[in-house]
Amino acid sequence: MLDIKITTVAVKKPKPDQNKLGFGNYFTDHMFIMDYTEGTGWHSPRIVPYENLSISPAAMVFHYAQEMFEGLKAYYAPNGKILLFRPQKNIERMNNTNRRMCIPEINPDDALQAIKAVVRADSDWVPTLPGTSLYIRPFIIATEARLGVHASKTYQFIIILSPVGAYYATGINPVKIYVEREYVRAVKGGTGQAKVGGNYAASLLGQKKAEELGYAQVLWLDGVHRKYIDEVGAMNVFFVVDGVVYTPSLEDGSILPGVTRASCIELLREWGYKVEERKIAFDEIIEANRAGKLDEAFGTGTAAVISPIGELCDGGERIILNGGKIGTIAQRLYDNLTGIQWGKLADTRGWSVTVD
């Protein structure tokens, strides 16, 4: 168990208007920091006032991108308790990323304790309006001040918090997605299955192009054939074809194993839907649409939860899904997931963890 030293802020910040939070615009009064030193391990856990970091310009994170991050949320339940949604899954993925990036793993119990402690310290920042939550961003950076391509000998594990509203300005309304066939974000054997900044940096040019064409996100295809569907920008993706739910498999290691993705698959199978995880050529989606069998499509992720797709654009081919409206399955998943997350529906699976 960590012995966390807590230094409270002298003057608290004013809270933002909960009706105008957006996503990632505001940060709370405190943050968690823990250091790693080779030969000592993780040490000096502490909660301190939120402030800028002091770090050497030679820190290896800047030059060789040795870092990782996670994302999860805390929710204010009707009974006044603060809930986390499946945090153990995020911590498991965090350590999977750590192994891929040659970063020392963190004891899962210590990571959960740290998350709870900093949320507890800033519990008055958990927003209460419907659809709002407290976004939790744990991350690790390599801090050794040395130029030379090798794993760092020192690191910092940091957790910051941000009260948020909807990820997309359109909320649960369907978004328009652009199919990217020129650029790729990840390849088999790369870091696609890890949650690292480099994956997102690689996606920026494609995202910029999509936005200039009036689309909210990019649908990425595989990096070898430019044929098989990977994921959508910040989300995993699902398609419903003739009543069967399809989502790209994780077997090639180029797709992030989303916590929301896994939760959706579990719920869908419990409800009796047939769910297939396999390689999906985008041409299959085009043909299903032409045959009138493409029922709906949606993205899943911590930030947006469920994001229905209203349009797909592939060059000159535009696919309008479900009349541009949210589909039945997407709506049911959204209602159930958010109901559990905000403590409005009974959690019969042990997914919610209370910050006590």
N, C-alpha and C positions, 0 to 999 in steps of 0.2 A: 504493500500500500504506500502510495506517495505521501510524503510530508510536505504539503504545499504551503509555501509562505505567501501570505496575502498582504499586499499594500494597496489600500483603497485610495481612490482619487480624492483630491481635496475639494474640488468643485465639480459637480455633475453637469454634463451637457444638457441643454434643453432637448426635449423629445420632439421628433418631427411629427408632422400631421400624418396620422395613420391612413388618411384617405389619399395621400400623395407620396407614398413610400417609394414606388417603383421597385427596382431590384439592384441591390448593391450600392446604393447611394449614401447610406448613413452607417456609422459604426459606433458601437457602444462605448461605455466608459473604461472598460478593462480588457485585457488580453492575457492569455496563458503563454508562458515560455518555459521550455526545458532544454538544457544543453546536453550535448554528447561529446565526449572526449575519448579517443581511442585509448584503451587500457583501463579506463574508468567506467565507461558505459554512460547511460542516461543519468543525469544528475541535476540538482538545483531547480526543481519544479517550483514555479512561482506564478502568482497572478499579480499583475502590475497595471497601472494606468495605461490606457491606449496611447501610444506615442510612436514617433518614427524610430526606425531601427538605426543603430550605429554599427556599420559593417565596413570592412576593408574593401577598397575598389578592386583588390586582387582576389576577393572571395570567389571560390571556384563555381558557385552557382551562377555568377555572371558570365563566365567564360565557357563553361562546359555543360551548363543546364542540368546539373545534378540536383534535382528537386522533385517533389511530389505534392499533390494536394488532394483534399477530399471535400465533400459537400453534403451536409445533412441539415435537418431543421428541428427546431423546438416549437411546440404548439401549445397554445393556451386553451385548456379544456373547460367545458362549462362548470365543472366542479372546482375550478380554481387551481387545479394541478397543472404542471408543465410536463408535456410528454415529448419523448424522442421516438422516432419511427425506425425500428430495426437498426440501432446504432452499431450493433455487433457486426452486421454485414458490411457497413462502411469501414469498420476497423479491420475486418478480415481483408477487404480489398486494399486498404492502406498498406498492410504488411505485404500483400502480394506485389504491390507497386514498389515497395521498399526493396524487396528481393531483386526485382528486375533492374532497379536503378542503383544497386550496390549501396543502399542506405541501411543502416542498422535498424532492425525491427524494434517495435515498441511492445512491451507486454500489453496484451489486449485489456486486461483489468485496469492497468495504469492509464491507458488511453481513454477508457470510458470514465474513469474517475476524473480525469482532467477536463473532459467535455462537460460532465455534470457540474464540476466545481466552478468553471467560468460562467456557465449559464446561470447557475445559482447566484453568483456574484452580481450578475446583471439581469436578474429576473424581472426587474421593473421595466426592462426594455422589450420584453416579449409582447408584441402587439396583440390586441384583443378583438379587433374588428374581423368580421367574416372574410376568409380568404387571405389573411395575413399570417405571418409566422416570423420566427427568428432564424435566419440562415446562419449556419455554423460552418466556418471555413478552417479546418485544421490543415497545416502544411509543414513541410520540412525543407530546409535549405542547407546546402553545403557551404560552410563558412570558412574553411581553411584558406588562408591568404597565401596562395602559391599558384604559379603558372606551370602547367604540366598536366597532361591528360592521365589522370588516375583518380580513384575514389578518394574523396576527402577524408581527413582524419577527425574533423570536427563538424557538428551540425547543430541547428536549432529547430526544435519542434514548437510551433506557434499555433495558437487558436485565436481567431478573431470572430466577431459576431456582428451581424447586420440585420436590422428589422426590415422585412421585405413585404411587398404586395405581389401582384401577378408578375411572372417573368416576361410575358408578352403583354404589350399594351392592349391587345385585343382580348386578353383574359382567356376564357375557355372557348372563344370563337375560333373557327378553323383558320389555319395559317396557310400561306402559299409557299410552296417549296420548289426550288430550282435544282434539277438534276445535273450534277457536275461531271463532265466527261473529259475535261482537260487536266485538271489537277487532282492529286490524291492526298489523303491525310495520313494513311498508314498502310503498311504492307505486312504480310506474313513474316514472322520472325522479328518484327520491329517492336514498337512500344504501344501499339494500338490498344492492347488490353490493359495497359497501365494508365493511371490518371496523372498525367504529367503535362506541364505547360507546353512542351514541344509539339504535342499533338494538336493543340489549339493554335499555336503559332503557324503550323503548317496549313491550317484551315482558313486563315484570315483572308488570303487573296481570293479564294473561291467564294467566301462569304461576302467580301466586298463587291465582287462581280454580281452576285445574286441580289444584293441590296440595291445596286444601281439599276437592276432590271425590275425592281419592285417586288422582290421576294424576301420572305422573312428568314429563311434558312436554306441550307444546301443539303441535298441528298447525296451522300458520298458513295461511290462505287469502289470495288476492290482495286488495289494498286497494280495488279498484274494484267488482268484482262479488260479492265474498265467495263465490266459486264455485270458482276454480282453486287447486290446491295450490301453496304456495310451499315451505316447509321446516318442519322440526321444531325448535323452540327453538334448540338449539346444534348442529343437524345438518342435512345434506341428507337427502332421503328417496327410497326406491326401493320400487316395488311389482312383484310378479311375478304376472302375470295370464295364465293358460293357457300358461305356459312362456315368455312374453315379458316382459322386464324394462323397466319404464317408470320414468322420473324426470323431474321438471319441467325444462323447458328454461330456459336463462339469458337468453333473448332480451329479456325485459322489463326486466332490470336490477334486479329486486327480490329476487334470490336470491344468496346468497354462493357464489362459485365455489370449492367445497371441493377441497383437494388430495386428500383421501381419496376424494371423489366421482369426481374425474378418474381416479384410480388404479383404482377399482372398474370404471369403464366400460371402461378399457383391458384389464383382466384378463378381464372378462366377454366382450368381443368376441374376445379371443384364444382363449377356451375354446369359442367357437362359439355363444354365446347371442345372440339378437336383442335389441338394446338400442335403445329409442326415447326420445329427448329431445324432449318436446313439452308443450304445455299439457294438464294432466290435471284435469278437473272431479272434485270429490270424489264427485259422484253416480255417476260411472263406477265408482268403487271400490265403492260401495254395491251397484250392479247386478251387478258381477262377483262379489261375495260371495254375493248372492242366487242367482246362477246356478251357484254352486259352482266358479267359475273363479279366485278369489283365492287364490293358492298361499301367498304369504308377503309380508311387508313388513319393511323395516329402515331404520334411520338410519345415516349415515356421518359421521365427523368425527375430527379429531385426538385429541380427548379420549377418546372412547369407542371409536374405530376403527370397529367394527360394533356396532350396538345393535338386535337383533331386536325387532319390535313384536308383542306378544302380544294386545293389545286396542286397538281404536279406539272412542271414544265420541263420537257426534254427536247431541246432544240425547237423545232416547229410544232412539236406535239404537245398539246395542252390537255390534261386530264382533269375534269371537274368531278369531284367525288361527292356522292350523296347530295347532289344539288347545292354543294357549298355549305352544308349544314353538318353539325356534329352527328355522328352515327350512334346507333343504339348501344353497341358494345362499349365504345369510348365513353359514353355518358354513364353507363352502369359502373365501369371501372373507376371513373372519376368520383362518382358519388360514394362508392364503397371505400376507396382508398382515403379520400379526404375525410369521410365520416369516422374512420378508424384513427386517422392522424390527429384530428381535432377532438377526439374523445366523444363524438356524438353517436357512434355506433359501437356495439359491444366488440371488444377485441377477443376473439375466441382462439387466436393463434399465437398469442404471446408476442405480438409484434411491437407493442408499445412498452416503452420503458419510462418510468416516472423519475423526474428529477426531484429527489427528496432531500 
